Amino acid sequence: MDRLIVGVLLLITITAYSQQTFTLNGVIKDQGTTENLIGVNILFPDLGTGTVSNEYGFYTIRLPEGTHRVMFTYLGYSTLSQEITISENTTLNVELEES
């Protein structure tokens, strides 16, 4: 009986950690000027995580496989929100519009 319990716990642990993660990256630019935007917030509300674009407008984040809502927010610009499906390493370049 003890072996069965240990086996089940081991199987649950392996399954929980076997979910693949992939890299989402891209560059965020101003829609009008095509200049790179520094410090844009890239948020994943359903995952409770996010990242910020660097001095080149570049961002990268590791995400679990699946469909997630992503929000791009930046002061003085309209928020862009969309659903993305991650099943491989993905590049998502974005242009934000001034509000």
N, CA, C and O atoms as CSV, one atom per row, in Angstrom:
chain,resi,resn,atom,element,x,y,z
A,1,MET,N,N,0.821,-1.194,0.000
A,1,MET,CA,C,0.000,0.000,0.000
A,1,MET,C,C,0.866,1.258,0.000
A,1,MET,O,O,0.563,2.223,-0.702
A,2,ASP,N,N,1.946,1.248,0.790
A,2,ASP,CA,C,2.837,2.410,0.838
A,2,ASP,C,C,3.467,2.672,-0.520
A,2,ASP,O,O,3.629,3.825,-0.920
A,3,ARG,N,N,3.824,1.613,-1.229
A,3,ARG,CA,C,4.432,1.779,-2.560
A,3,ARG,C,C,3.440,2.408,-3.538
A,3,ARG,O,O,3.813,3.225,-4.379
A,4,LEU,N,N,2.184,2.016,-3.414
A,4,LEU,CA,C,1.148,2.575,-4.274
A,4,LEU,C,C,0.991,4.071,-4.028
A,4,LEU,O,O,0.889,4.845,-4.980
A,5,ILE,N,N,0.971,4.483,-2.781
A,5,ILE,CA,C,0.844,5.902,-2.433
A,5,ILE,C,C,2.044,6.683,-2.943
A,5,ILE,O,O,1.881,7.759,-3.517
A,6,VAL,N,N,3.245,6.157,-2.742
A,6,VAL,CA,C,4.456,6.827,-3.224
A,6,VAL,C,C,4.433,6.921,-4.744
A,6,VAL,O,O,4.814,7.950,-5.302
A,7,GLY,N,N,3.996,5.876,-5.414
A,7,GLY,CA,C,3.912,5.875,-6.876
A,7,GLY,C,C,2.943,6.918,-7.397
A,7,GLY,O,O,3.242,7.627,-8.358
A,8,VAL,N,N,1.783,7.014,-6.763
A,8,VAL,CA,C,0.792,8.004,-7.172
A,8,VAL,C,C,1.316,9.421,-6.944
A,8,VAL,O,O,1.160,10.281,-7.811
A,9,LEU,N,N,1.925,9.671,-5.806
A,9,LEU,CA,C,2.491,10.995,-5.528
A,9,LEU,C,C,3.591,11.349,-6.520
A,9,LEU,O,O,3.678,12.493,-6.966
A,10,LEU,N,N,4.422,10.387,-6.865
A,10,LEU,CA,C,5.489,10.620,-7.840
A,10,LEU,C,C,4.898,10.948,-9.206
A,10,LEU,O,O,5.380,11.857,-9.883
A,11,LEU,N,N,3.879,10.232,-9.616
A,11,LEU,CA,C,3.223,10.478,-10.898
A,11,LEU,C,C,2.594,11.867,-10.939
A,11,LEU,O,O,2.708,12.563,-11.947
A,12,ILE,N,N,1.943,12.273,-9.873
A,12,ILE,CA,C,1.340,13.612,-9.801
A,12,ILE,C,C,2.412,14.687,-9.897
A,12,ILE,O,O,2.231,15.683,-10.597
A,13,THR,N,N,3.520,14.496,-9.202
A,13,THR,CA,C,4.617,15.469,-9.235
A,13,THR,C,C,5.213,15.586,-10.628
A,13,THR,O,O,5.451,16.695,-11.107
A,14,ILE,N,N,5.453,14.473,-11.273
A,14,ILE,CA,C,6.033,14.483,-12.625
A,14,ILE,C,C,5.076,15.159,-13.594
A,14,ILE,O,O,5.513,15.951,-14.428
A,15,THR,N,N,3.791,14.871,-13.508
A,15,THR,CA,C,2.799,15.469,-14.398
A,15,THR,C,C,2.715,16.977,-14.188
A,15,THR,O,O,2.599,17.732,-15.153
A,16,ALA,N,N,2.772,17.413,-12.949
A,16,ALA,CA,C,2.675,18.841,-12.655
A,16,ALA,C,C,3.847,19.620,-13.235
A,16,ALA,O,O,3.675,20.756,-13.675
A,17,TYR,N,N,5.023,19.029,-13.240
A,17,TYR,CA,C,6.205,19.724,-13.733
A,17,TYR,C,C,6.503,19.458,-15.191
A,17,TYR,O,O,7.481,19.986,-15.720
A,18,SER,N,N,5.691,18.656,-15.857
A,18,SER,CA,C,5.977,18.309,-17.241
A,18,SER,C,C,5.369,19.285,-18.242
A,18,SER,O,O,5.626,19.164,-19.440
A,19,GLN,N,N,4.578,20.239,-17.791
A,19,GLN,CA,C,3.988,21.211,-18.707
A,19,GLN,C,C,5.104,22.034,-19.329
A,19,GLN,O,O,5.954,22.585,-18.628
A,20,GLN,N,N,5.090,22.110,-20.641
A,20,GLN,CA,C,6.148,22.820,-21.342
A,20,GLN,C,C,5.968,24.323,-21.240
A,20,GLN,O,O,4.848,24.827,-21.157
A,21,THR,N,N,7.089,25.028,-21.249
A,21,THR,CA,C,7.065,26.482,-21.330
A,21,THR,C,C,7.788,26.899,-22.600
A,21,THR,O,O,8.693,26.217,-23.079
A,22,PHE,N,N,7.366,28.030,-23.127
A,22,PHE,CA,C,7.944,28.559,-24.357
A,22,PHE,C,C,8.240,30.034,-24.176
A,22,PHE,O,O,7.717,30.676,-23.264
A,23,THR,N,N,9.077,30.565,-25.046
A,23,THR,CA,C,9.465,31.971,-24.992
A,23,THR,C,C,8.576,32.792,-25.923
A,23,THR,O,O,8.396,32.458,-27.094
A,24,LEU,N,N,8.031,33.867,-25.376
A,24,LEU,CA,C,7.336,34.879,-26.170
A,24,LEU,C,C,8.217,36.107,-26.145
A,24,LEU,O,O,8.629,36.554,-25.075
A,25,ASN,N,N,8.517,36.665,-27.321
A,25,ASN,CA,C,9.331,37.878,-27.367
A,25,ASN,C,C,8.873,38.756,-28.519
A,25,ASN,O,O,8.085,38.337,-29.367
A,26,GLY,N,N,9.378,39.973,-28.534
A,26,GLY,CA,C,9.042,40.889,-29.610
A,26,GLY,C,C,9.533,42.287,-29.318
A,26,GLY,O,O,10.198,42.533,-28.312
A,27,VAL,N,N,9.198,43.197,-30.209
A,27,VAL,CA,C,9.568,44.608,-30.097
A,27,VAL,C,C,8.291,45.427,-30.123
A,27,VAL,O,O,7.369,45.143,-30.887
A,28,ILE,N,N,8.250,46.455,-29.273
A,28,ILE,CA,C,7.081,47.323,-29.194
A,28,ILE,C,C,7.467,48.701,-29.717
A,28,ILE,O,O,8.445,49.300,-29.270
A,29,LYS,N,N,6.672,49.197,-30.684
A,29,LYS,CA,C,6.966,50.476,-31.331
A,29,LYS,C,C,5.753,51.396,-31.278
A,29,LYS,O,O,4.622,50.954,-31.074
A,30,ASP,N,N,6.016,52.680,-31.465
A,30,ASP,CA,C,4.974,53.680,-31.632
A,30,ASP,C,C,4.395,53.505,-33.033
A,30,ASP,O,O,5.139,53.427,-34.010
A,31,GLN,N,N,3.059,53.444,-33.129
A,31,GLN,CA,C,2.410,53.208,-34.413
A,31,GLN,C,C,2.671,54.324,-35.427
A,31,GLN,O,O,2.793,54.059,-36.623
A,32,GLY,N,N,2.757,55.560,-34.957
A,32,GLY,CA,C,2.941,56.683,-35.870
A,32,GLY,C,C,4.382,56.911,-36.293
A,32,GLY,O,O,4.665,57.147,-37.468
A,33,THR,N,N,5.302,56.839,-35.317
A,33,THR,CA,C,6.696,57.168,-35.601
A,33,THR,C,C,7.581,55.939,-35.797
A,33,THR,O,O,8.710,56.067,-36.269
A,34,THR,N,N,7.096,54.770,-35.449
A,34,THR,CA,C,7.831,53.500,-35.451
A,34,THR,C,C,9.057,53.509,-34.525
A,34,THR,O,O,9.948,52.671,-34.664
A,35,GLU,N,N,9.097,54.461,-33.580
A,35,GLU,CA,C,10.170,54.467,-32.582
A,35,GLU,C,C,9.915,53.380,-31.554
A,35,GLU,O,O,8.766,53.097,-31.213
A,36,ASN,N,N,10.990,52.768,-31.057
A,36,ASN,CA,C,10.870,51.763,-30.014
A,36,ASN,C,C,10.373,52.413,-28.728
A,36,ASN,O,O,10.777,53.526,-28.390
A,37,LEU,N,N,9.494,51.712,-28.014
A,37,LEU,CA,C,8.935,52.231,-26.766
A,37,LEU,C,C,9.591,51.526,-25.579
A,37,LEU,O,O,9.572,50.299,-25.472
A,38,ILE,N,N,10.165,52.329,-24.700
A,38,ILE,CA,C,10.893,51.834,-23.527
A,38,ILE,C,C,9.950,51.775,-22.328
A,38,ILE,O,O,9.215,52.729,-22.072
A,39,GLY,N,N,9.963,50.672,-21.597
A,39,GLY,CA,C,9.201,50.576,-20.358
A,39,GLY,C,C,7.735,50.250,-20.527
A,39,GLY,O,O,6.932,50.565,-19.649
A,40,VAL,N,N,7.360,49.622,-21.641
A,40,VAL,CA,C,5.978,49.191,-21.839
A,40,VAL,C,C,5.709,47.993,-20.928
A,40,VAL,O,O,6.531,47.081,-20.831
A,41,ASN,N,N,4.553,48.002,-20.263
A,41,ASN,CA,C,4.152,46.870,-19.421
A,41,ASN,C,C,3.486,45.813,-20.287
A,41,ASN,O,O,2.555,46.110,-21.035
A,42,ILE,N,N,3.964,44.578,-20.184
A,42,ILE,CA,C,3.368,43.437,-20.870
A,42,ILE,C,C,2.828,42.537,-19.765
A,42,ILE,O,O,3.597,41.927,-19.022
A,43,LEU,N,N,1.497,42.454,-19.660
A,43,LEU,CA,C,0.860,41.783,-18.533
A,43,LEU,C,C,0.064,40.569,-18.987
A,43,LEU,O,O,-0.549,40.570,-20.054
A,44,PHE,N,N,0.086,39.533,-18.151
A,44,PHE,CA,C,-0.698,38.320,-18.363
A,44,PHE,C,C,-1.571,38.120,-17.130
A,44,PHE,O,O,-1.180,37.412,-16.201
A,45,PRO,N,N,-2.770,38.749,-17.114
A,45,PRO,CA,C,-3.611,38.735,-15.914
A,45,PRO,C,C,-3.975,37.334,-15.429
A,45,PRO,O,O,-4.024,37.093,-14.223
A,46,ASP,N,N,-4.228,36.412,-16.351
A,46,ASP,CA,C,-4.627,35.064,-15.938
A,46,ASP,C,C,-3.481,34.296,-15.292
A,46,ASP,O,O,-3.716,33.355,-14.534
A,47,LEU,N,N,-2.249,34.687,-15.584
A,47,LEU,CA,C,-1.081,34.020,-14.999
A,47,LEU,C,C,-0.503,34.790,-13.818
A,47,LEU,O,O,0.312,34.258,-13.065
A,48,GLY,N,N,-0.926,36.053,-13.655
A,48,GLY,CA,C,-0.385,36.875,-12.578
A,48,GLY,C,C,1.082,37.207,-12.772
A,48,GLY,O,O,1.843,37.274,-11.807
A,49,THR,N,N,1.479,37.415,-14.024
A,49,THR,CA,C,2.882,37.714,-14.315
A,49,THR,C,C,2.961,38.741,-15.441
A,49,THR,O,O,1.949,39.123,-16.028
A,50,GLY,N,N,4.158,39.167,-15.723
A,50,GLY,CA,C,4.375,40.117,-16.799
A,50,GLY,C,C,5.836,40.488,-16.911
A,50,GLY,O,O,6.689,39.928,-16.222
A,51,THR,N,N,6.114,41.434,-17.784
A,51,THR,CA,C,7.472,41.912,-17.987
A,51,THR,C,C,7.402,43.341,-18.516
A,51,THR,O,O,6.316,43.899,-18.673
A,52,VAL,N,N,8.556,43.926,-18.786
A,52,VAL,CA,C,8.647,45.310,-19.259
A,52,VAL,C,C,9.620,45.347,-20.430
A,52,VAL,O,O,10.632,44.646,-20.426
A,53,SER,N,N,9.311,46.167,-21.431
A,53,SER,CA,C,10.221,46.297,-22.573
A,53,SER,C,C,11.480,47.069,-22.165
A,53,SER,O,O,11.424,47.967,-21.324
A,54,ASN,N,N,12.610,46.709,-22.770
A,54,ASN,CA,C,13.888,47.330,-22.420
A,54,ASN,C,C,14.149,48.593,-23.252
A,54,ASN,O,O,13.246,49.103,-23.914
A,55,GLU,N,N,15.382,49.088,-23.212
A,55,GLU,CA,C,15.728,50.343,-23.896
A,55,GLU,C,C,15.654,50.252,-25.417
A,55,GLU,O,O,15.756,51.270,-26.101
A,56,TYR,N,N,15.479,49.045,-25.952
A,56,TYR,CA,C,15.329,48.856,-27.399
A,56,TYR,C,C,13.884,48.512,-27.763
A,56,TYR,O,O,13.590,48.205,-28.918
A,57,GLY,N,N,12.987,48.563,-26.780
A,57,GLY,CA,C,11.599,48.191,-27.009
A,57,GLY,C,C,11.396,46.682,-27.024
A,57,GLY,O,O,10.299,46.214,-27.328
A,58,PHE,N,N,12.421,45.921,-26.706
A,58,PHE,CA,C,12.386,44.458,-26.755
A,58,PHE,C,C,11.877,43.884,-25.432
A,58,PHE,O,O,12.178,44.409,-24.360
A,59,TYR,N,N,11.115,42.819,-25.520
A,59,TYR,CA,C,10.674,42.100,-24.317
A,59,TYR,C,C,10.788,40.592,-24.572
A,59,TYR,O,O,10.773,40.140,-25.717
A,60,THR,N,N,10.900,39.840,-23.501
A,60,THR,CA,C,10.893,38.386,-23.570
A,60,THR,C,C,10.355,37.841,-22.259
A,60,THR,O,O,10.606,38.399,-21.190
A,61,ILE,N,N,9.614,36.747,-22.352
A,61,ILE,CA,C,9.043,36.115,-21.164
A,61,ILE,C,C,8.787,34.646,-21.472
A,61,ILE,O,O,8.428,34.292,-22.596
A,62,ARG,N,N,8.974,33.794,-20.469
A,62,ARG,CA,C,8.668,32.360,-20.578
A,62,ARG,C,C,7.241,32.143,-20.097
A,62,ARG,O,O,6.860,32.611,-19.024
A,63,LEU,N,N,6.445,31.422,-20.905
A,63,LEU,CA,C,5.043,31.171,-20.581
A,63,LEU,C,C,4.711,29.699,-20.751
A,63,LEU,O,O,5.309,29.015,-21.581
A,64,PRO,N,N,3.754,29.209,-19.963
A,64,PRO,CA,C,3.314,27.833,-20.161
A,64,PRO,C,C,2.506,27.712,-21.456
A,64,PRO,O,O,1.899,28.676,-21.921
A,65,GLU,N,N,2.513,26.532,-22.010
A,65,GLU,CA,C,1.738,26.261,-23.208
A,65,GLU,C,C,0.256,26.526,-22.944
A,65,GLU,O,O,-0.256,26.217,-21.868
A,66,GLY,N,N,-0.423,27.098,-23.931
A,66,GLY,CA,C,-1.857,27.346,-23.785
A,66,GLY,C,C,-2.260,28.685,-24.365
A,66,GLY,O,O,-1.461,29.373,-25.001
A,67,THR,N,N,-3.514,29.044,-24.135
A,67,THR,CA,C,-4.061,30.320,-24.605
A,67,THR,C,C,-4.107,31.280,-23.425
A,67,THR,O,O,-4.624,30.952,-22.358
A,68,HIS,N,N,-3.556,32.475,-23.638
A,68,HIS,CA,C,-3.446,33.472,-22.562
A,68,HIS,C,C,-3.841,34.847,-23.088
A,68,HIS,O,O,-3.647,35.149,-24.265
A,69,ARG,N,N,-4.397,35.680,-22.203
A,69,ARG,CA,C,-4.668,37.078,-22.538
A,69,ARG,C,C,-3.417,37.876,-22.221
A,69,ARG,O,O,-2.841,37.744,-21.141
A,70,VAL,N,N,-2.995,38.711,-23.176
A,70,VAL,CA,C,-1.849,39.596,-22.976
A,70,VAL,C,C,-2.323,41.032,-23.132
A,70,VAL,O,O,-3.122,41.346,-24.014
A,71,MET,N,N,-1.812,41.906,-22.254
A,71,MET,CA,C,-2.152,43.325,-22.302
A,71,MET,C,C,-0.860,44.133,-22.385
A,71,MET,O,O,0.078,43.909,-21.620
A,72,PHE,N,N,-0.827,45.073,-23.322
A,72,PHE,CA,C,0.304,45.988,-23.471
A,72,PHE,C,C,-0.186,47.353,-22.999
A,72,PHE,O,O,-1.096,47.926,-23.599
A,73,THR,N,N,0.408,47.875,-21.932
A,73,THR,CA,C,-0.009,49.167,-21.398
A,73,THR,C,C,1.194,50.104,-21.321
A,73,THR,O,O,2.304,49.696,-20.977
A,74,TYR,N,N,0.941,51.379,-21.654
A,74,TYR,CA,C,2.000,52.384,-21.655
A,74,TYR,C,C,1.347,53.751,-21.486
A,74,TYR,O,O,0.367,54.058,-22.164
A,75,LEU,N,N,1.874,54.558,-20.602
A,75,LEU,CA,C,1.306,55.873,-20.308
A,75,LEU,C,C,1.221,56.716,-21.576
A,75,LEU,O,O,2.212,56.882,-22.288
A,76,GLY,N,N,0.024,57.250,-21.854
A,76,GLY,CA,C,-0.182,58.098,-23.026
A,76,GLY,C,C,-0.555,57.324,-24.277
A,76,GLY,O,O,-0.705,57.913,-25.347
A,77,TYR,N,N,-0.708,55.999,-24.155
A,77,TYR,CA,C,-1.038,55.149,-25.296
A,77,TYR,C,C,-2.265,54.307,-24.968
A,77,TYR,O,O,-2.543,54.016,-23.805
A,78,SER,N,N,-2.991,53.921,-26.012
A,78,SER,CA,C,-4.135,53.033,-25.825
A,78,SER,C,C,-3.648,51.644,-25.438
A,78,SER,O,O,-2.663,51.144,-25.980
A,79,THR,N,N,-4.350,51.030,-24.495
A,79,THR,CA,C,-4.012,49.658,-24.087
A,79,THR,C,C,-4.414,48.699,-25.192
A,79,THR,O,O,-5.505,48.800,-25.753
A,80,LEU,N,N,-3.526,47.775,-25.496
A,80,LEU,CA,C,-3.802,46.731,-26.472
A,80,LEU,C,C,-3.949,45.418,-25.721
A,80,LEU,O,O,-3.066,45.032,-24.956
A,81,SER,N,N,-5.068,44.733,-25.942
A,81,SER,CA,C,-5.332,43.467,-25.269
A,81,SER,C,C,-5.728,42.440,-26.320
A,81,SER,O,O,-6.558,42.719,-27.186
A,82,GLN,N,N,-5.134,41.255,-26.245
A,82,GLN,CA,C,-5.481,40.203,-27.190
A,82,GLN,C,C,-5.176,38.838,-26.592
A,82,GLN,O,O,-4.407,38.722,-25.637
A,83,GLU,N,N,-5.785,37.810,-27.162
A,83,GLU,CA,C,-5.498,36.446,-26.755
A,83,GLU,C,C,-4.450,35.867,-27.686
A,83,GLU,O,O,-4.492,36.076,-28.899
A,84,ILE,N,N,-3.506,35.136,-27.104
A,84,ILE,CA,C,-2.489,34.472,-27.897
A,84,ILE,C,C,-2.434,33.009,-27.473
A,84,ILE,O,O,-2.699,32.674,-26.318
A,85,THR,N,N,-2.093,32.158,-28.408
A,85,THR,CA,C,-1.908,30.747,-28.114
A,85,THR,C,C,-0.429,30.435,-28.234
A,85,THR,O,O,0.194,30.685,-29.267
A,86,ILE,N,N,0.121,29.888,-27.168
A,86,ILE,CA,C,1.536,29.551,-27.114
A,86,ILE,C,C,1.670,28.029,-27.219
A,86,ILE,O,O,1.205,27.299,-26.343
A,87,SER,N,N,2.301,27.560,-28.286
A,87,SER,CA,C,2.577,26.132,-28.438
A,87,SER,C,C,4.001,25.906,-28.938
A,87,SER,O,O,4.436,24.774,-29.148
A,88,GLU,N,N,4.715,27.023,-29.122
A,88,GLU,CA,C,6.117,27.004,-29.537
A,88,GLU,C,C,6.698,28.379,-29.231
A,88,GLU,O,O,5.955,29.297,-28.881
A,89,ASN,N,N,8.013,28.534,-29.356
A,89,ASN,CA,C,8.617,29.854,-29.177
A,89,ASN,C,C,7.995,30.797,-30.210
A,89,ASN,O,O,7.903,30.461,-31.391
A,90,THR,N,N,7.569,31.985,-29.751
A,90,THR,CA,C,6.763,32.876,-30.590
A,90,THR,C,C,7.281,34.304,-30.513
A,90,THR,O,O,7.701,34.769,-29.453
A,91,THR,N,N,7.246,34.999,-31.658
A,91,THR,CA,C,7.562,36.421,-31.717
A,91,THR,C,C,6.273,37.190,-31.972
A,91,THR,O,O,5.529,36.885,-32.904
A,92,LEU,N,N,6.018,38.188,-31.133
A,92,LEU,CA,C,4.839,39.044,-31.266
A,92,LEU,C,C,5.303,40.499,-31.196
A,92,LEU,O,O,5.517,41.041,-30.112
A,93,ASN,N,N,5.455,41.124,-32.365
A,93,ASN,CA,C,5.807,42.541,-32.450
A,93,ASN,C,C,4.513,43.361,-32.399
A,93,ASN,O,O,3.503,42.968,-32.981
A,94,VAL,N,N,4.550,44.491,-31.704
A,94,VAL,CA,C,3.345,45.270,-31.457
A,94,VAL,C,C,3.624,46.747,-31.744
A,94,VAL,O,O,4.713,47.251,-31.469
A,95,GLU,N,N,2.626,47.428,-32.300
A,95,GLU,CA,C,2.665,48.879,-32.435
A,95,GLU,C,C,1.521,49.450,-31.624
A,95,GLU,O,O,0.365,49.076,-31.825
A,96,LEU,N,N,1.836,50.362,-30.701
A,96,LEU,CA,C,0.831,50.992,-29.868
A,96,LEU,C,C,0.465,52.358,-30.419
A,96,LEU,O,O,1.301,53.069,-30.976
A,97,GLU,N,N,-0.804,52.710,-30.252
A,97,GLU,CA,C,-1.318,53.989,-30.755
A,97,GLU,C,C,-1.423,54.995,-29.618
A,97,GLU,O,O,-1.918,54.673,-28.538
A,98,GLU,N,N,-0.953,56.224,-29.869
A,98,GLU,CA,C,-1.083,57.281,-28.866
A,98,GLU,C,C,-2.555,57.554,-28.603
A,98,GLU,O,O,-3.385,57.517,-29.512
A,99,SER,N,N,-2.864,57.830,-27.328
A,99,SER,CA,C,-4.267,58.140,-26.996
A,99,SER,C,C,-4.421,59.623,-26.729
A,99,SER,O,O,-5.523,60.086,-26.433
